């Protein structure tokens, strides 16, 4: 299916969620009405995908061999970007963007297409169904977040449990935290074979690259209980990863990422116990 023939969904201007275009847009986006997001003080606003497709440009950046960042210029909603992992077994698209342009379809086809789409959590579901239709791909979403799907599609497959094997040796890992089905992706070939973890904001890269953080709501600054943060850390502990790619362009911890996650879980625990001591962690060299 070519981008010019796809349906024309309503797109939430705040979060990028898609709703069926042949039906009236809801009064309020259910993703934004959830306390992890927000409806702006100016009120709910909707965009049409056809208009966005006409005035947005797809951006492709090679992050490292075998990995491409897929974004939009100018950005839409929360500025989501996706990651494309290339492999001989089929390409995996991690997370998604709200707009599928004709140029994006052509570039993705040139890179080998998309066999599978895995998404971290509902704030990145956005255009996943449109991308899946364009490439004949399957969208894998964790069943714990089924209720947050706003654009139903027969190409969506819900998975249960803690891990899901995907093409090219890639593994989806249920970490929880930010959402019950919050998922991260492990790419063993990343970082020159030392492993990379794609975390969106289930594990969020912060400006101080010595740490990451974990929240129930980022815009509303609602913390998670310690047990949930420890669950996230325990979920990724069995995997080797040197590098983390967060949910936005430039949100990368290039080296020592596994120790960064361990250190950050421990700091979070100390903070909720009232034991922050201002300890200094050396800057990476």
C-alpha positions in Angstrom: 0.0 0.0 0.0 1.4 3.4 -0.9 1.2 6.4 1.4 -1.0 8.3 -1.0 -3.8 5.6 -0.6 -3.9 5.3 3.2 -6.8 6.4 5.3 -7.0 9.9 6.7 -7.2 9.6 10.5 -7.7 12.3 13.1 -4.4 12.9 14.9 -4.3 14.4 18.4 -2.2 17.5 18.2 -0.9 17.0 21.7 0.1 13.4 21.9 -0.1 12.2 18.2 -2.7 9.4 18.9 -4.6 8.3 15.8 -8.4 7.9 15.5 -10.5 6.6 12.6 -11.0 9.4 10.1 -14.4 8.2 8.8 -15.8 8.8 12.3 -16.1 12.1 14.2 -13.1 12.9 16.4 -13.9 12.4 20.1 -14.4 15.4 22.3 -11.2 14.5 24.2 -8.3 12.2 23.3 -8.4 9.3 25.8 -4.6 9.1 25.9 -4.4 12.8 26.9 -7.2 12.4 29.4 -5.1 9.9 31.2 -3.1 11.4 34.1 0.1 10.4 32.5 -0.6 13.0 29.7 -2.7 16.1 29.6 -5.2 18.1 27.6 -3.8 21.6 27.0 -5.5 24.5 28.8 -6.4 25.8 25.3 -8.5 22.6 24.8 -8.4 19.5 22.6 -7.1 20.1 19.1 -7.2 17.7 16.1 -5.2 17.5 12.9 -5.8 15.5 9.8 -3.2 13.1 8.6 -3.5 14.2 5.0 -2.6 17.8 6.0 0.3 16.7 8.1 1.6 14.5 5.3 1.5 17.4 3.0 3.7 19.7 5.1 6.0 17.4 6.9 9.3 15.9 5.8 10.5 12.5 6.8 14.0 12.5 8.3 16.4 9.5 8.2 19.7 9.5 10.1 22.0 6.6 10.4 22.7 6.2 14.2 25.2 3.4 13.7 25.7 0.5 11.2 22.4 -1.3 11.0 20.3 1.3 12.8 18.4 4.3 11.4 16.5 7.0 13.2 13.2 7.9 11.6 11.8 11.3 12.5 9.7 14.2 11.2 10.5 17.8 10.3 8.9 19.8 11.8 8.0 17.5 14.6 4.5 16.6 15.6 2.9 16.2 19.1 5.6 15.1 21.6 8.3 14.8 18.9 8.3 11.0 18.6 10.9 9.4 16.5 11.3 5.7 15.6 14.3 3.4 15.2 14.7 0.9 12.3 16.9 -2.1 13.0 18.0 -3.8 9.8 18.7 -7.5 9.6 18.7 -10.3 7.0 15.7 -11.8 8.8 13.6 -8.7 8.3 13.7 -5.2 9.6 12.1 -4.2 13.0 10.7 -0.7 13.5 10.8 0.3 17.1 8.2 2.9 18.2 6.5 5.1 15.6 5.8 8.6 14.4 2.4 10.2 13.8 2.9 10.8 10.0 3.6 8.4 7.1 4.8 10.3 4.0 5.3 9.0 0.5 9.0 9.7 0.8 9.2 7.8 4.1 7.6 4.7 2.4 10.1 4.9 -0.5 13.1 5.3 1.9 12.0 2.5 4.1 11.5 0.2 1.1 15.0 1.1 0.0 16.3 0.1 3.4 14.6 -3.3 3.2 11.0 -2.6 4.3 9.5 -3.3 7.7 8.6 -6.8 8.8 7.7 -6.1 12.4 6.8 -3.1 14.5 7.2 -3.1 18.3 6.1 -0.2 20.4 7.2 0.8 23.9 3.9 2.3 25.2 0.7 4.1 24.1 2.4 7.5 23.7 4.3 6.0 20.7 1.4 3.9 19.2 0.6 6.9 16.9 0.8 5.8 13.3 1.8 2.2 13.8 -1.3 0.8 12.1 -0.6 2.9 9.0 3.0 1.8 8.8 1.9 -1.8 9.2 -0.6 -1.5 6.3 2.0 0.1 4.1 4.5 -2.7 4.5 2.4 -5.7 5.4 4.0 -5.8 8.8 2.7 -7.0 12.2 2.5 -4.6 15.1 3.4 -6.1 18.5 1.9 -4.4 21.5 1.9 -5.8 25.1 -1.5 -7.0 26.0 -1.4 -5.2 29.4 -1.9 -1.9 27.5 -4.6 -3.2 25.1 -7.2 -0.7 26.5 -5.1 2.3 25.3 -5.3 1.4 21.5 -7.2 4.2 19.8 -6.8 2.9 16.2 -7.7 -0.7 16.0 -6.2 -2.8 13.2 -6.1 -6.5 12.3 -2.3 -6.1 12.0 -2.0 -5.6 15.7 -1.0 -8.6 17.7 -1.1 -8.5 21.4 1.6 -10.5 23.3 1.7 -11.6 26.9 4.5 -12.5 29.2 7.8 -10.9 29.8 9.8 -11.3 26.5 9.1 -11.6 22.8 11.6 -12.7 20.2 11.6 -10.6 17.0 13.5 -10.9 13.7 17.3 -10.4 13.8 17.8 -11.6 17.3 16.0 -8.6 18.8 14.0 -9.1 22.0 11.1 -7.1 23.3 11.2 -7.0 27.1 8.2 -6.1 29.3 9.6 -3.7 31.9 6.5 -2.0 33.2 6.8 1.2 35.1 5.5 4.1 33.1 2.7 1.8 31.7 1.8 -1.7 32.8 2.9 -3.1 29.5 5.9 -0.7 29.2 8.3 -2.4 26.8 12.0 -1.9 25.9 13.9 -3.5 23.1 17.3 -5.3 23.2 19.4 -5.3 20.1 22.5 -7.6 20.7 24.3 -6.4 17.6 24.2 -2.8 18.6 27.2 -0.8 19.9 29.6 -2.9 17.9 28.3 -6.1 19.3 28.2 -5.0 22.9 24.5 -4.6 22.8 22.1 -1.7 22.8 18.8 -1.1 24.6 16.0 1.0 23.1 14.0 2.5 26.0 11.7 5.3 24.9 10.8 6.8 28.3 10.2 3.6 30.1 13.9 4.2 31.0 14.3 7.9 30.2 17.7 9.4 29.2 18.1 12.7 31.0 20.5 15.6 30.4 22.9 14.2 33.0 24.1 11.2 31.0 25.5 9.6 34.1 21.9 8.7 35.0 18.5 7.8 33.6 15.1 8.2 35.3 11.7 6.6 35.7 8.3 8.2 36.2 4.7 7.4 36.0 4.0 10.7 34.3 6.7 12.9 32.9 4.6 16.0 32.0 2.8 15.9 35.4 5.8 14.7 37.3 4.2 11.8 39.1 6.8 9.4 40.6 6.7 5.6 40.5 6.8 3.4 43.6 10.2 1.9 44.3 9.0 -1.6 43.6 8.1 -0.6 40.0 11.5 1.0 39.4 13.2 -2.1 40.7 11.0 -4.2 38.4 12.3 -2.1 35.4 15.9 -2.6 36.5 15.4 -6.4 37.1 13.8 -6.8 33.7 16.8 -5.6 31.8 19.5 -6.9 34.1 19.9 -10.3 32.3 20.7 -8.5 29.0 24.1 -7.1 28.0 24.0 -3.6 26.7 26.6 -0.9 26.4 24.4 1.7 24.8 20.9 3.2 25.4 18.8 4.9 22.8 16.0 6.9 24.4 12.8 8.1 22.8 14.0 11.2 21.1 16.8 12.3 18.7 20.0 12.8 20.7 18.8 11.0 23.8 21.7 8.5 23.8 24.0 7.1 26.5 26.8 5.8 24.3 28.9 3.8 26.8 28.5 2.1 30.2 24.7 2.2 29.9 24.0 -1.0 32.0 25.9 0.5 34.9 24.0 3.7 34.5 20.7 1.9 34.9 21.9 0.1 38.0 23.2 3.3 39.5 19.9 5.1 38.7 17.7 2.4 40.2 19.8 2.6 43.4 19.6 6.5 43.5 15.8 6.4 43.0 15.4 4.0 45.9 17.6 6.2 48.1 15.6 9.3 47.1 12.2 7.9 48.0 13.7 6.7 51.3 15.0 10.2 52.0 18.6 9.2 51.8 20.0 11.4 48.9 23.5 12.3 50.0 24.9 14.3 47.1 27.4 11.7 46.2 29.5 12.6 43.1 29.6 10.2 40.2 32.5 10.9 37.8 31.7 12.2 34.4 32.2 9.6 31.6 35.4 10.0 29.6 
